Amino acid sequence: MNFALSDEHKMLQTAVRSFAEKEIAPLVEEAEKNQKFPVHLYKKMGELGYLCVNFPSQYGGAEAGVIGECVVIEEACRVCAGIGSAIMLQSGIGTTIILDYGTEEQRQKYIVPAVQGEKIAAFGLTEPGAGSDAASIQTRAEKKGDYYVINGRKTFITCGTICDFILVAAWTDRSQKPGKGISVILVEKGTPGFEVTRKLDKVGFLSSETAELVFEDCRVPVENLVGEEGRGFKYLMGSLTHGRITHSFSSIGIAQAAFDESLRYAGDREQFGRPIGKNQAVAFKLARMAMQINAARLMAYHAAWLYDNGLECAKEASMAKLFASETAVNVTNEAMHIFGGYGYMTEYNIQRYWRDAKLRPITEGTSEIQQMVIARELGL
Ligand SMILES: Cc1cc2nc3c(=O)[nH]c(=O)nc-3n(C[C@H](O)[C@H](O)[C@H](O)COP(=O)(O)OP(=O)(O)OC[C@H]3O[C@@H](n4cnc5c(N)ncnc54)[C@H](O)[C@@H]3O)c2cc1C
């Protein structure tokens, strides 16, 4: 057994941590206040090779595996989960289906610029009436000659306002069962009939832009189909395992940031003539926070290692995602308490971590969905 990151992964971690502290941290306050993603970061990160590090070198990636991708996501989310989540999408669900099932032409047209930070990706599955039950989507894409005509609505779409292209899940054959009749189709920004109808106001992840989208008689060439017609749902479900592993590291990044600041604060803040951390009640909280983060990271790296080695890991990915999400919520909750009244003030980061953590058990499959997956994998 080897619990250490490789030398290459350690170098990547040092480099991305330094980048996140120097280049991302100064942007956070304004991005969160204006609820606007600093889009120039894509190009900067692309130039440094920090986007899609898991992708093959022939498309500009670093072949650093999912472990490498997780290293980048944790460091970015440690500084700002809103910004980190957009980066996570760029190497995850916004692009991997093209990489795995797309044509060479699609890879050159979308993957290469995504890795370089020249194009921004988004992913549209969720609809007003279809969240956890993703197979119940209503959006349809009818084939008419050389085009698909897409009609439907999508909601909660990360980067929906700023994306250059979006992978849309839509029915292409209603006569089939949900697992068979859904396809994934690429839609470019500016395509007539594709509109951002609303930028959504959120409680957390303020620097990540979330949108409601409408597709009204939106015509895209048949070449925009990704993979085979009717196999989209299978592709989507397959990509979830990868997504759950990377999502775990977003949670771990948030939890680590809240822990680091709480540990410092417990040493600095004095009440009754000594640092609050000298009280066992506070010290024990920090001990449990550290334990939970350590356990979450071990579980998530284990799942990432299984994934990188081509081993089955649906159960481990769901366990890691569930545990890491709960860890982010618990740790940020305790951090708020350790900071007392100051934690509740917007001038301290703790309230941001606390708000951001609340999203982690909801996206990429809620905690209930993870438990359903784990139970199913246990044969129940
Ligand atoms: C900020 C943000 C960004 C997002 N980004 C994207 C994106 O980029 N692309 C995209 O496609 N989607 C995105 N989503 C959507 C996200 O994946 C969904 O919110 C999530 O899948 C849950 O769906 P829902 O919100 O409709 O909740 P619902 O599915 O309505 O669930 C509501 C509650 O019921 C529970 N529940 C549902 N079914 C069951 C069951 N069978 N057993 C037990 N409990 C159940 C759930 O666990 C949850 O607690 C985003 C969401 C948010 C909030």
The ligand as an SDF file (V2000), in Angstrom:
LIG
                    3D

 53 58  0  0  0  0  0  0  0  0999 V2000
  -26.0460   25.4990   -7.5910 C   0  0  0  0  0  0  0  0  0  0  0  0
  -26.4720   24.3160   -8.3910 C   0  0  0  0  0  0  0  0  0  0  0  0
  -25.7490   23.9830   -9.5350 C   0  0  0  0  0  0  0  0  0  0  0  0
  -26.1700   22.9150  -10.3350 C   0  0  0  0  0  0  0  0  0  0  0  0
  -25.5090   22.6530  -11.5150 N   0  0  0  0  0  0  0  0  0  0  0  0
  -26.0770   21.7720  -12.3940 C   0  0  0  0  0  0  0  0  0  0  0  0
  -25.5440   21.6480  -13.7200 C   0  0  0  0  0  0  0  0  0  0  0  0
  -24.5520   22.2860  -14.0950 O   0  0  0  0  0  0  0  0  0  0  0  0
  -26.1850   20.7980  -14.5760 N   0  0  0  0  0  0  0  0  0  0  0  0
  -27.2790   20.0710  -14.2160 C   0  0  0  0  0  0  0  0  0  0  0  0
  -27.7990   19.3460  -15.0570 O   0  0  0  0  0  0  0  0  0  0  0  0
  -27.7820   20.1540  -12.9600 N   0  0  0  0  0  0  0  0  0  0  0  0
  -27.2250   20.9900  -12.0490 C   0  0  0  0  0  0  0  0  0  0  0  0
  -27.7400   21.1210  -10.7870 N   0  0  0  0  0  0  0  0  0  0  0  0
  -28.9000   20.3190  -10.4160 C   0  0  0  0  0  0  0  0  0  0  0  0
  -28.6200   19.3030   -9.3140 C   0  0  0  0  0  0  0  0  0  0  0  0
  -27.9190   18.2310   -9.8260 O   0  0  0  0  0  0  0  0  0  0  0  0
  -29.9980   18.9260   -8.7320 C   0  0  0  0  0  0  0  0  0  0  0  0
  -30.3940   20.0240   -7.9160 O   0  0  0  0  0  0  0  0  0  0  0  0
  -29.9730   17.6530   -7.9640 C   0  0  0  0  0  0  0  0  0  0  0  0
  -29.8410   16.5850   -8.8500 O   0  0  0  0  0  0  0  0  0  0  0  0
  -31.2560   17.4370   -7.1420 C   0  0  0  0  0  0  0  0  0  0  0  0
  -32.3970   17.6450   -7.9160 O   0  0  0  0  0  0  0  0  0  0  0  0
  -33.5600   18.6080   -7.4020 P   0  0  0  0  0  0  0  0  0  0  0  0
  -32.9320   19.8660   -6.9500 O   0  0  0  0  0  0  0  0  0  0  0  0
  -34.6000   18.7010   -8.4420 O   0  0  0  0  0  0  0  0  0  0  0  0
  -34.1530   17.9000   -6.1100 O   0  0  0  0  0  0  0  0  0  0  0  0
  -35.2220   16.6930   -6.0770 P   0  0  0  0  0  0  0  0  0  0  0  0
  -34.7960   15.5990   -6.9680 O   0  0  0  0  0  0  0  0  0  0  0  0
  -36.5870   17.2560   -6.2650 O   0  0  0  0  0  0  0  0  0  0  0  0
  -35.0600   16.2040   -4.5720 O   0  0  0  0  0  0  0  0  0  0  0  0
  -35.6170   16.9080   -3.4660 C   0  0  0  0  0  0  0  0  0  0  0  0
  -35.3560   16.0820   -2.2020 C   0  0  0  0  0  0  0  0  0  0  0  0
  -36.0120   14.7950   -2.3140 O   0  0  0  0  0  0  0  0  0  0  0  0
  -35.0690   13.7570   -2.1410 C   0  0  0  0  0  0  0  0  0  0  0  0
  -35.4170   12.6200   -2.9850 N   0  0  0  0  0  0  0  0  0  0  0  0
  -35.7370   12.6120   -4.3190 C   0  0  0  0  0  0  0  0  0  0  0  0
  -35.9830   11.3690   -4.7290 N   0  0  0  0  0  0  0  0  0  0  0  0
  -35.8130   10.5500   -3.6560 C   0  0  0  0  0  0  0  0  0  0  0  0
  -35.8950    9.1510   -3.4510 C   0  0  0  0  0  0  0  0  0  0  0  0
  -36.2180    8.3040   -4.4260 N   0  0  0  0  0  0  0  0  0  0  0  0
  -35.6590    8.6650   -2.2010 N   0  0  0  0  0  0  0  0  0  0  0  0
  -35.3200    9.5020   -1.1880 C   0  0  0  0  0  0  0  0  0  0  0  0
  -35.2160   10.8410   -1.3280 N   0  0  0  0  0  0  0  0  0  0  0  0
  -35.4430   11.3650   -2.5640 C   0  0  0  0  0  0  0  0  0  0  0  0
  -33.7310   14.3520   -2.5500 C   0  0  0  0  0  0  0  0  0  0  0  0
  -32.6490   13.6310   -2.0160 O   0  0  0  0  0  0  0  0  0  0  0  0
  -33.8580   15.7750   -2.0070 C   0  0  0  0  0  0  0  0  0  0  0  0
  -33.5480   15.7770   -0.6510 O   0  0  0  0  0  0  0  0  0  0  0  0
  -27.3020   22.1530   -9.9490 C   0  0  0  0  0  0  0  0  0  0  0  0
  -27.9970   22.4770   -8.7710 C   0  0  0  0  0  0  0  0  0  0  0  0
  -27.6020   23.5420   -8.0040 C   0  0  0  0  0  0  0  0  0  0  0  0
  -28.4170   23.8880   -6.7810 C   0  0  0  0  0  0  0  0  0  0  0  0
  1  2  1  0
  2  3  1  0
  2 52  2  0
  3  4  2  0
  4  5  1  0
  4 50  1  0
  5  6  2  0
  6  7  1  0
  6 13  1  0
  7  8  2  0
  7  9  1  0
  9 10  1  0
 10 11  2  0
 10 12  1  0
 12 13  2  0
 13 14  1  0
 14 15  1  0
 14 50  1  0
 15 16  1  0
 16 17  1  0
 16 18  1  0
 18 19  1  0
 18 20  1  0
 20 21  1  0
 20 22  1  0
 22 23  1  0
 23 24  1  0
 24 25  2  0
 24 26  1  0
 24 27  1  0
 27 28  1  0
 28 29  2  0
 28 30  1  0
 28 31  1  0
 31 32  1  0
 32 33  1  0
 33 34  1  0
 33 48  1  0
 34 35  1  0
 35 36  1  0
 35 46  1  0
 36 37  1  0
 36 45  1  0
 37 38  2  0
 38 39  1  0
 39 40  1  0
 39 45  2  0
 40 41  1  0
 40 42  2  0
 42 43  1  0
 43 44  2  0
 44 45  1  0
 46 47  1  0
 46 48  1  0
 48 49  1  0
 50 51  2  0
 51 52  1  0
 52 53  1  0
M  END
$$$$
